[in-house]
Each structure stands twice: as structure tokens, then as C-alpha cells.
Amino acid sequence: MGICELSALMLTKTLSIHLSQSCFLAMLGCALSVSAVDWPYYGGPNYNFVSPEKGWLSQWPEGGPKKLWEAKVGTGFCTFSVSNGRVYTMGNTADNDTVFCLDAETGAEKWKHSYPCKLAADNFEGGPCATPTVDGNVVYTCSRFAHVYALDATSGKEIWKKDLMQELGVKRPQWGFAGSVLVVGDKLILNVGGAGTALDKATGKVIWTSNKDAAGYATPVLATYNGKQAVVIFSAKSVVAVAVADGSKLWEREWKTSWDVNAANPIIIGDKVFVSSGYNRGCAMLQIKGSEVTTLWENKNMRNHYASCVFVDGFIYGFDGQAGGGSLKCLDAANGEVKWNKDGLKPGGLLASDGKLIALSDGGRLVVAEAAPTEYKETGSAKPLSGKCWTMPVLANGRIYARNNKEGIVVCLDVKK
């Protein structure tokens, strides 16, 4: 029996022998040093881009962590879901969307499911933007044209499919539907229509829908208002909360952005909601009391073009500015003031874990930095990719997954200690 197994046994049984304090603490540290966590849907296990995983390697050697494997999945902007030893993502090749299931450890293809869908490269490379969502043994996907699929997560076998544009007559956003599927109980909530749509997750049957207005590009975010389970949806023209049960509107605040690009997920902070958009629109902290929405502060210090911010210990971290430019920033959530600004990191994707930020910059640079307001302090840097990298990296079970967009190259890096 190894030292880690021994220490785990010691934690569950009464000690019958006396060990020195230093020996016991060393073994305890071995047992508790790593906490590995799946990332089963967009935003991670808590939907907030903050992973509870701890003990991963954040101090990187020169050149970065070891690359475990590489794969190619086609053009697309969705990120990854990781569940039960499998990685799910999507790409488009020759006007076909493909859902890929890869082995998390080796990158070997376990299955793939393809269907006809236009690349739709409208002023960018095109391809799917919504990340697969894993719920139990089912994976749910949504294309840029609102083709929604339920697939067996183990085999890829089709369970049901829907064409929501055809069925509901909803307007397609200029750059296509991009919000991932949110599972709430027996319902799937999608950013389709002006204030969302709910489907029965078992059958795909429409339970409720809002209207035929244009959707935004963000994923619905779970919240609770007045004792009601709700979702906050960033639509093309506003941020709105609706009841999960029937889609009834609970509150709404107008938020207009050039080209209707409201793409970054709202952040729920107690009774407050942080929103941000690019095209010089800026950001705001909203306070919700009943159906009343009050603006606590609003400025242009954070302008999320597409990448969502993360909230850690009273501070907001995110990419400010448009694709191809911009920087990584830290704001004080209390007043919106800038605490630090790191130039040279163009908007890509961001998450937080164990007091650290993991950021993929456009161009393929991957960094680890302290999630602290005092200064930008980098603890690791690598360049595992090249080309356009607008997609959020994912940390799961001691591995970081990242991709570029046009070529669809996926890399898996080992950050286990």
C-alpha cells in the first residue's frame, strides 16, 4: 500500500499506532493535495467559469506543461465539456456539423455524430458556437441554426432532434445561435427567441417559448428571484429574467449594443447581476429587488466582446475590448474601478480555479496568473496553439483542454502535480 492510500485509510479508521505529527501531516497532505473535478457543461460545474478543482500545477516550467495529445475537430468556436472520462466538443467540415466524443486521457475518438449544417462564415470563420451539455448519460447540442440534438453520451446514438427555427419561426441572430443548452430539472433552456425557450429534455417537446425576437449570443444563467427558479438571459436588446416553470417575465433591463452582440454570460452575484458587452458598450452592476432593477454603477472599464468574465472574492476578471486588441483586466465589483490592466493578452477565453486565472489569448498563448487585485502576477505561460483562439480553455481532472477555431486543433495539457 502506497503512502497516499495509507493516509486515506488513516483518515477513515481509528489510529492504532502513534505517528509523529510531521509524518501524519505529510501523509494528510498527500491524501488531500488534489481535488479533481469534471466540467460537464459551459461555465463549468457551478455555471460561473470557476472550477472547484484544487492542487493542480500552476507553476509552469519553461515551455509550459506537457502536451498529452492533440486532435482535430473542424471549424468552430464552442469549447469543451468533460464528463466520466470523455471530452465533448463540435466542429464543422464541408457544411456538416460534427459532435465529437474523445477519450479524455488519450484523445482517441470514441464516437462522432454528424448532420448537415452550413458553415455560415459571416465575417468570421463560422461553425458551431454552442458547447455540448452533458446531463447524466445524455449530451445536448445546439447548432448556429438552432438544430437541437439529444445524443446518448456513451454511444452517440440519436435520441431526438429538433429544428427550432422551422418549428417556432424565430429570428436567427446575425452570427447564428451561440448559447449552450442549460439543463434545469426536466427542462432544457435555450437562448432562442427574445426571452428564451424551454424544451422537455426527454422528448424535445416545446414547453414554452417567449417571442420571435432576436436572441443574444450568451448562455442562459440559473438564478432565483422571489422564491422562483429563474434564468437570466442576455437577449439582443436587453438582459431579462424569466421563470423556469412557464417563461413568465420577472424583470428586464434594456441593454443595446452595436450589431446586437450581447455575448458574454451575465454574472449572478447574490441579488446583483453584472453585464458587459463589446463595441464600446461597457459594463454595469445591476441590483434586483422584486421586479425592480437598479443600476449600482455603469462604465466602459470592461467591454466583453464575447468572452465572459469571472468573479472571485469581490473582484471581476475579464478580457476588455474587441477581438484582435484589448487586454486582461481586474475590476472592483463594488464600484467598477480598474485594479490592474495587462496589455498584450488579446481577448480569448478565461476561467478561474484555486485562486488562479487560466487565460487563452487570441493567437494561442495560454497563461496562468494570480486571481488577485493587487497586481497581475503570472505563474505560467505556454503557446500550445496558433491562429485565432477565441474559445475558453477548460480545466478538468488535472488537464487543460484548449483549441483554435479555423483549423479546429485541440490540445490537452497535463497539469497534474
C-alpha positions in Angstrom: 0.0 0.0 0.0 1.4 3.4 -1.0 1.7 6.4 1.3 -1.4 8.1 -0.2 -3.5 5.0 0.2 -2.3 4.6 3.8 -3.1 8.2 4.6 -6.6 7.8 3.2 -7.1 4.7 5.3 -5.9 6.6 8.4 -8.5 9.3 7.8 -11.3 6.8 8.0 -10.2 4.4 10.7 -9.1 5.0 14.3 -5.3 5.2 14.6 -4.0 2.2 16.5 -0.4 3.3 16.4 1.3 6.6 17.3 2.9 8.5 14.4 4.9 11.7 14.7 3.0 14.9 13.9 5.2 15.7 10.9 4.7 12.3 9.3 0.9 12.4 9.8 0.7 15.9 8.3 2.8 14.8 5.3 0.5 11.9 4.6 -2.6 14.0 5.1 -1.3 16.5 2.5 -0.7 13.6 0.1 -4.3 12.5 0.5 -5.8 15.9 0.1 -3.5 17.7 -2.3 -5.5 17.2 -5.5 -9.3 17.6 -5.9 -10.2 16.6 -9.5 -13.5 17.8 -11.0 -15.4 17.2 -14.2 -16.6 20.2 -16.4 -19.8 18.8 -17.8 -21.2 22.0 -19.4 -20.5 25.5 -20.5 -19.4 27.6 -17.5 -18.3 24.5 -15.5 -19.9 22.6 -12.6 -21.2 25.9 -11.0 -22.0 27.7 -14.3 -19.7 30.6 -13.3 -16.4 29.7 -15.1 -14.9 29.0 -11.7 -13.7 25.4 -11.1 -13.6 24.0 -7.6 -10.6 21.8 -8.7 -7.6 22.3 -6.4 -4.0 21.2 -6.3 -3.2 21.4 -10.0 0.1 22.6 -11.4 0.0 26.4 -11.6 3.8 27.0 -11.5 4.8 26.0 -15.0 8.3 25.1 -16.3 9.7 27.0 -19.2 7.8 26.0 -22.3 4.7 25.1 -20.3 3.2 21.8 -19.2 3.5 18.5 -21.1 1.2 18.1 -24.1 -0.6 14.8 -23.7 -2.4 14.6 -27.0 -3.7 16.6 -30.0 -6.8 16.1 -32.2 -8.6 17.9 -35.0 -12.3 18.5 -34.9 -13.1 21.0 -37.6 -14.0 24.7 -37.6 -15.9 26.1 -34.7 -16.0 28.3 -31.6 -17.5 26.0 -28.9 -15.4 24.9 -26.0 -15.4 21.5 -24.2 -17.5 19.5 -21.8 -15.7 16.8 -19.8 -17.6 14.1 -18.0 -16.9 10.5 -17.0 -13.5 10.3 -18.8 -14.9 11.7 -22.0 -14.4 15.1 -23.8 -17.2 16.5 -25.9 -16.9 19.3 -28.5 -18.0 20.2 -32.0 -16.7 21.4 -35.4 -17.8 21.9 -39.0 -16.3 20.3 -42.1 -17.7 20.6 -45.6 -21.0 22.1 -44.3 -21.6 19.3 -41.8 -21.6 19.9 -38.0 -20.0 17.0 -36.1 -20.3 16.3 -32.3 -17.1 14.6 -31.2 -16.7 12.4 -28.1 -13.0 11.9 -27.3 -11.2 9.9 -24.6 -10.1 12.5 -22.0 -6.8 10.7 -21.3 -5.7 9.8 -24.9 -7.7 11.9 -27.3 -8.9 8.8 -29.1 -12.2 9.2 -30.9 -14.9 7.2 -29.1 -17.7 8.3 -31.4 -18.9 11.2 -33.6 -22.3 12.3 -34.8 -22.7 14.5 -38.0 -25.6 16.3 -39.6 -25.9 18.8 -42.5 -25.4 22.4 -41.3 -23.9 25.3 -43.2 -20.6 26.7 -42.1 -22.1 30.2 -42.4 -18.8 32.1 -42.2 -20.3 35.5 -41.8 -17.3 37.8 -41.3 -15.6 35.2 -39.2 -14.7 31.5 -39.7 -18.1 30.1 -38.8 -19.0 26.7 -37.4 -20.8 25.8 -34.2 -20.5 28.1 -31.2 -22.7 26.4 -28.5 -20.8 23.9 -26.3 -22.3 20.4 -25.8 -24.1 19.9 -22.4 -23.8 16.6 -20.6 -26.6 15.6 -18.2 -26.4 12.1 -16.9 -25.9 9.9 -20.0 -27.3 12.4 -22.5 -25.4 15.1 -24.3 -27.4 18.0 -25.7 -26.2 20.3 -28.6 -27.4 23.3 -30.5 -26.2 24.5 -33.9 -25.9 28.0 -35.2 -29.3 27.4 -36.9 -31.0 26.0 -33.8 -30.8 22.4 -34.7 -31.0 20.8 -31.2 -29.9 17.2 -30.6 -30.1 14.8 -27.7 -27.5 12.0 -28.0 -26.5 9.1 -25.9 -23.3 10.2 -24.2 -21.7 6.8 -24.3 -22.6 5.7 -27.9 -23.6 8.9 -29.7 -26.9 7.3 -30.7 -29.5 9.9 -31.6 -32.4 10.1 -29.0 -34.3 13.0 -30.6 -33.7 16.1 -32.7 -35.5 19.5 -33.2 -35.3 22.3 -35.8 -36.4 25.3 -33.7 -36.1 27.9 -36.4 -38.5 25.9 -38.5 -40.8 24.9 -35.7 -41.0 28.3 -33.9 -40.3 30.7 -36.7 -37.8 32.5 -34.6 -35.3 35.0 -36.0 -31.7 33.8 -36.3 -29.1 36.2 -34.9 -26.7 37.6 -37.5 -23.9 35.2 -36.4 -26.2 32.3 -35.5 -27.3 30.8 -32.2 -24.4 30.6 -29.8 -25.8 29.9 -26.3 -25.3 26.5 -25.0 -28.2 24.3 -23.6 -28.9 24.8 -19.9 -30.5 21.8 -18.1 -32.8 22.7 -15.2 -34.6 19.7 -13.8 -36.7 18.2 -16.6 -36.3 21.2 -18.9 -33.8 22.5 -21.4 -33.5 26.3 -21.5 -32.1 27.8 -24.7 -31.4 31.4 -25.7 -33.8 31.1 -28.7 -36.3 33.9 -29.2 -36.3 37.2 -27.4 -36.5 35.8 -23.9 -35.7 32.1 -24.2 -37.4 28.8 -25.0 -37.9 25.7 -22.8 -38.0 22.1 -24.1 -38.8 18.8 -22.4 -35.4 17.2 -22.0 -36.7 13.7 -22.5 -38.6 14.3 -25.8 -37.6 17.8 -27.1 -41.2 18.9 -26.9 -41.6 22.7 -26.6 -42.9 23.6 -23.1 -42.8 27.3 -23.5 -41.3 30.0 -25.8 -41.1 33.7 -25.4 -41.4 35.5 -28.7 -39.9 35.6 -32.2 -37.5 38.5 -31.4 -33.7 38.1 -32.0 -31.8 36.2 -29.3 -28.4 37.2 -27.9 -25.3 35.0 -28.0 -24.9 34.2 -24.3 -25.9 31.0 -22.5 -28.9 31.3 -20.0 -27.8 31.6 -16.4 -29.6 30.0 -13.5 -30.9 32.2 -10.7 -33.6 32.5 -8.0 -36.0 35.6 -7.7 -38.9 35.9 -5.3 -38.6 32.2 -4.5 -38.9 31.3 -8.1 -36.4 29.3 -10.1 -35.4 31.6 -12.9 -32.9 32.1 -15.8 -31.2 35.3 -16.7 -31.0 35.7 -20.5 -28.9 38.2 -22.5 -31.1 38.9 -25.5 -30.3 41.0 -28.5 -31.8 44.1 -26.8 -31.9 43.5 -23.1 -31.0 41.4 -20.1 -34.1 39.6 -18.9 -35.1 37.1 -16.2 -37.9 34.6 -16.7 -39.4 31.9 -14.6 -38.2 28.4 -15.5 -41.7 26.9 -14.9 -43.5 29.0 -17.5 -41.3 31.6 -19.1 -43.1 34.5 -17.4 -41.0 37.6 -17.2 -39.7 38.6 -13.7 -37.6 41.6 -14.6 -35.9 43.2 -17.6 -33.4 45.9 -18.2 -32.7 47.3 -21.7 -29.2 46.8 -22.9 -28.5 47.8 -26.5 -25.2 47.1 -28.2 -23.9 47.7 -31.7 -24.9 44.8 -34.0 -26.9 43.3 -31.1 -23.8 41.5 -29.9 -24.7 40.6 -26.3 -22.5 37.5 -26.0 -20.8 37.3 -22.5 -22.8 35.5 -19.8 -24.3 37.7 -17.1 -22.7 37.0 -13.7 -25.0 36.4 -10.8 -23.6 37.8 -7.5 -26.3 37.4 -4.8 -29.1 39.9 -5.6 -26.8 41.6 -8.2 -26.2 40.9 -11.9 -23.0 42.0 -13.8 -23.4 42.5 -17.5 -20.8 43.5 -20.2 -20.7 43.9 -23.9 -18.2 45.0 -26.5 -18.3 47.6 -29.3 -17.5 50.2 -26.6 -20.8 49.4 -24.8 -19.2 48.8 -21.4 -20.5 47.1 -18.3 -22.9 47.6 -15.4 -23.7 46.2 -12.0 -27.5 45.8 -11.5 -29.3 45.2 -8.3 -32.5 43.2 -8.4 -35.4 43.8 -5.9 -38.6 42.1 -6.9 -39.2 43.3 -10.5 -37.2 46.5 -9.9 -33.8 46.8 -11.5 -31.4 49.5 -10.1 -28.1 50.4 -11.7 -25.4 50.5 -9.0 -22.7 51.6 -11.4 -22.0 51.6 -15.1 -18.9 52.4 -17.1 -16.7 51.3 -20.0 -13.9 49.7 -18.0 -14.9 46.2 -19.1 -16.2 45.6 -22.7 -16.6 41.9 -23.2 -16.8 41.2 -26.9 -17.6 37.5 -26.5 -15.6 36.1 -23.6 -17.4 36.0 -20.2 -15.8 37.4 -17.0 -15.2 35.5 -13.8 -16.0 36.8 -10.3 -13.5 35.8 -7.5 -13.6 37.2 -3.9 -15.1 40.5 -4.7 -13.3 41.2 -8.0 -14.2 40.8 -11.6 -11.6 39.5 -14.1 -12.1 39.6 -17.9 -11.0 40.5 -21.4 -11.7 44.1 -22.2 -12.0 45.2 -25.8 -12.6 43.9 -29.3 -11.1 40.8 -30.9 -7.6 41.4 -32.1 -6.9 44.1 -29.5 -7.9 44.7 -25.9 -6.3 43.5 -22.6 -7.0 41.4 -19.5 -8.4 43.5 -16.6 -9.3 43.3 -13.0 -12.3 45.4 -11.7 -13.5 46.0 -8.2 -17.0 44.6 -8.2 -18.1 47.2 -5.6 -17.6 50.2 -7.8 -16.3 49.1 -11.2 -12.8 50.7 -10.8 -9.9 49.2 -12.6 -7.4 47.5 -10.2 -4.9 46.4 -12.9 -4.7 46.1 -16.7 -2.5 43.6 -18.6 -1.8 44.6 -22.2 -0.6 42.1 -24.7 -3.3 39.5 -23.9 -5.9 39.7 -26.7 -9.4 38.5 -25.9 -9.7 34.7 -26.0 -11.3 32.8 -23.1 -10.9 32.8 -19.3 -11.7 30.7 -16.2 -10.6 30.6 -12.6 -9.6 27.8 -10.2 -7.9 27.6 -6.8 -7.0 31.3 -6.7 -5.7 31.4 -10.2 -6.8 32.6 -13.6 -6.3 30.4 -16.7 -6.5 32.6 -19.8 -6.2 31.6 -23.5 -5.2 34.7 -25.5 -6.1 35.1 -29.2 -3.1 33.8 -31.1 -2.7 30.8 -28.8 -0.8 32.0 -25.7 -2.0 30.2 -22.6 -1.2 31.8 -19.2 -1.8 31.2 -15.5 -1.9 34.3 -13.2 -2.9 35.0 -9.7 -6.6 35.9 -9.2 -5.7 38.9 -7.0 -6.5 42.6 -7.3 -3.1 43.9 -6.2 -1.2 43.2 -9.4 -1.0 41.0 -12.5 1.3 38.2 -11.5 1.9 35.4 -14.0 2.9 31.9 -12.8 2.9 30.1 -16.1 3.0 30.7 -19.8 2.9 28.5 -22.9 1.9 28.7 -26.6 0.3 25.4 -27.4 -1.7 26.8 -30.3 -1.6 29.3 -33.1 -4.2 31.2 -35.2 -7.5 32.5 -33.9 -8.2 31.3 -30.4 -11.5 32.9 -29.1 -12.6 29.8 -27.2 -12.4 29.4 -23.4 -9.9 26.8 -22.2 -11.2 24.1 -19.8 -9.6 22.6 -16.7 -10.9 19.1 -15.6 -9.2 16.4 -13.6 -5.7 17.8 -13.8 -5.8 18.5 -17.6 -6.3 21.7 -19.6 -8.1 21.5 -22.9 -7.8 24.3 -25.5 -8.5 24.7 -29.2 -8.1 27.1 -32.1 -11.1 28.0 -34.3 -10.5 27.7 -38.0 -8.4 24.6 -38.0 -10.1 23.0 -35.0 -6.9 21.8 -33.4 -7.5 20.6 -29.9 -4.6 20.2 -27.3 -4.7 18.5 -23.9 -2.0 19.6 -21.4 -1.0 17.8 -18.2 -1.3 20.0 -15.1 -1.4 17.2 -12.5 1.1 17.6 -9.7 
